[in-house]
Structures are given as C-alpha cells and as structure tokens.
C-alpha cells in the first residue's frame, strides 16, 4: 500500500468515527489537573490529532487534525483550526520557544504548512 492509500484509509476511518461522535470537554479527562495548572505559561497552544477528544482547552488552542468532521465540529466553537492534508506537516514558528504541555506549542506567531505529498 502506498503513502496516498494509507492517508486515504486513515482519513476515511477517522472521518467515519468523528462524524458519529460527540465532543468531549478537556476537563473530563484525568489529565486535566496537570494541564490546567500549566495553561498560564502557554497562552498560544497547538494540539495535533485531537479528533473530538482534545486535552487542551478549546478557546485559545489551535488544532491540526486529518479528519474534516472533527475540524468542522471544533470550528463550530469559533476557534482557528486546520485540517492536515497529509501526515507530513511542517510547523513553522516565529521563534523556537516550546513551552506548553503535551501536544501544544507556545509561541507568539505560529503557522502550519501541510502538503498533500
């Protein structure tokens, strides 16, 4: 199976899963006490691949996910989200400061560049 087929299979699986699921709030997970204590040091956050089970708070967090239904549901909360076209994504930051918990990024300016290759 080639890379393109793997991506298509992965996307189809997660699109089907997240289109039938409900969004869980981050504070419902056992990781919340740890994460909530670190949020004041991470005003700009990035979470990769959360689906509808984000571990970081929805407001103020940027999400990158391969599933369109997951991103659409997160977008309904009014925040900035991106859909990865490929598992190969390069995250470009204005500086190299990484100071946020788990799968998050704290930096003054963040952009992502994801290709379909």
N, C-alpha and C positions, 0 to 999 in steps of 0.2 A: 504494500500500500504506500503510495507516495504522500508527500507532505500535504498537498492540496486535499487529497481524500481524507487524511487524518483530521485536518482542520474542519472539513465539511461534516464529518461524522461527529466530532466533538461539539460543533455548533448545533447540529440537529438534536443531539441528546440534551444539551442544556437549554435550548430553546423550548423543547417539549416539557422539560422538568419545570422551568421557571414560569412558563405560561399557565401552569395549573397550581402554582404555589402561592402562598401569601407572604408578605414582607414581615420579617421578624425584627423587632427593635433590638439594637445592640445591648441595651441594659438587661435583656432577658438571658444573656449568656453568662456562664460562670467566669469569664474573663473580664467582665465589666468593672469589678472593683479595681483591678490593676490598671486597666486602660483609662478609666475615668480619672484616676489620680495623676496620669501623665499628660492629660489634654492641655493643661495650661502652658506647657512647654512646647506644644505642637499646634500652633494656630492654623497652619496650612497642611492638610493631610491628603495622602493618596492611598487608596486601598485597591489592591489588584485582585480581581476574580472573586468578589463577594457574592455574586448571584443576588438572592434576596435574603441573605444571612450576613449583612455587614456587621463587623465587630467594632467599627468606629462610628461615632455619631453621624447621622446623615447631614445635618447642616454643617457647612464648613469643610466637608470632605469631598474630594474628587474621587470618582470611581472609574475603574477601567475593567471592562468585562467583555467576553466574546459573545455573550447572549443578548440579542436585541430586546427580548421581552424583559429581562432583568433591568437593562438600562432604561427602557421606557417606564417601568414602574418606579425606579429611583428618580428619574426625571420628573415624575408626577409630584415629587416632593419639592420641586423648584430649584434644585441644585444643578451644578455643572457635572455632566457625566460624559464619558466617551466609550464607544464600542470598538474593541480591538478587532481589526480585520484579520489579524494573524497572531499566533502566539509569540512571534518575534517582534517585540516592541522595544524601542529605544526611548528612554525617558531622559529628556534634556532639561537641565536645571540652570538657573541663572548663576548659582554658586554650588559648591559641593557640600553643603551643610545637610547632613542627615541626622535628625534628632527627634524622630517621632516613634511611637511604639508599633510593634508588629509589622504590618504591611503598609506603613504610612510614611509620608515624606513631609518634612518641614522645610520650606524654602520660600523666599519672597516671590519668586516667579517660576512657575512650572508649566512646561508644555510637553505634550507627548507626540511622538511621530511613529505611527504604526503603518507598516506596509503590508500589502497582500501577498508578498513574496514568501 
